[in-house]
Structures are given as C-alpha cells and as structure tokens.
Amino acid sequence: MTDRQTRTAIVTGASRGIGAAIAQRLGRDGIAVVVNYSNDPAPAQAVADKITGAGGQAMIFKADVSDSAAMKAMFDQAEAAFGGVDILINNGGVMMLKPLAEADDDLFDRQVAINLKGAFNGMREAARRLRDGGRIVNFSSSVVGLYPPTYAVYAATKAATEAMTHILAKELGQRNITVNAVAPGPVETHLFTDGKSPEQIQQTASMNPLGRLGQPDDIAGAVAFLVGLDGGWINGQVIRANGGVV
C-alpha cells in the first residue's frame, strides 16, 4: 500500500511505443503506474523495471482490454496494490488498413473490439471507480479529420471514441474528473512503421511542417500535461498532437 497522496494510473497498451513512453513519464512524475499488456510480459516488465529503477512505483498486469471482466480485474488489482485509481490512459489499440471494399469481417471486428469496445470498457470502469478529481485520457488519431484512404474502419473507431470522450466529460464533471482525448499524427513506432518502406516513412515525415515524425515522448508530454496540475481546466477536448498536420 502506498501513501494516500500518491496518485495511481492505469496505462493500457503500455509495453511498448507510445504507451511505454507514457508509463515511464508518469512514473517520473511521481505517479504509481499499472503497466498493462496483452501478450508477452517481458516488454511490460522492462517498462516497470525502468520506472522502479528510477525510484518510482509500478506493476504489470495482463488484460485484454476488449474483455470487460479483464478490465474490472485490472482495476481490482490496482486498488489492492496502490489503494485506488486516479488516472486511466486508454492507449491500447490496433491499426489494420485496407480500402473499404477490401476490408473483411475480421479487420472490422478486431478493431471495433479493441479500439472502441476496449476504450468503452476502460471509460465505464473508470467512471465507476476513479477517485474524485481523477483524469481520463483516451486515444484517438489525427486521421479523424484527415480521412486518408485505407483508414476507414480505424478512423471510425477513433471518431466514436472522441464522441464518448465529449459526453463522458459532461457526465463526470460534478466529480471534478476530466475526460480528454489525444489524437497523435504519425509517430515513429512499430504501429506506424511496420509494413511501410523507408521511402513511404520519409514522405510522411516531409509532409509535417516540423519536418519529422512524432516521437513517443512527444505524445507522453501531452498526456502528462492533461493529467498534471496545469491540465485541470482542460476538459472534453481532443488534443491533436501532430506537429501541425491539418
């Protein structure tokens, strides 16, 4: 059990990429972190070890975010270990790209289950169990608004997540719980680079006004702001952390 003044965050999809950067940033900021993973525990444990090695508090927990019982169990474990939950970072997700005419049922069902139902499961559990004054940060994408070809199903799940973000912010305001979304542009992680040639990656980077891809720490900084003291008046918003891509 930690001191009651220590805030606790659950970060879904935290074993690599943006989620890992967020978990480590929150750990450096003095927040106890539950590092969620869905398959291999080794990367998640490595993230937790970095947090504890720097003097922070962390634990790992395996949960499929599309399973509401698994989400509940993760909150149960966080409460048992740290005394309560104050922050949920709904980061877990998958991206499967095809032109709409070529998209099969598995592509649709898997993205809806993980990206949309997973976000719903997290928001619902957090709405019931976060301590007053807590923070929820959902993950959308800057493809909502840009709408590039092949992203139809992925963008649809993220647009729906944005809608739930706006509504839940109004429902939880009386408890001083803020609900926001971060919508990254292209970030240099496996989720973005896998399946793309070096030329495609460079072309995407050159389209950004800042001339580069985003880095996981760029997104972690936006999340840290939203859950920190200076982010308390930001509520029901979508922060398009994309370097100026419009």
Secondary structure, 3 states (H helix, E strand, C coil): CCCCCCCEEEECCCCCHHHHHHHHHHHHCCCEEEEEECCCHHHHHHHHHHHHHCCCCEEEEECCCCCHHHHHHHHHHHHHHHCCCCEEEECCCCCCCCCHHHCCHHHHHHHHHHHHHHHHHHHHHHHHHCCCCCEEEEECCCHHHHCCCCCHHHHHHHHHHHHHHHHHHHHHHHHCCEEEEECCCCECCHHHHCCCCHHHHHHHHHCCCCCCCECHHHHHHHHHHHHCHHHCCCCCCEECCCCCCC
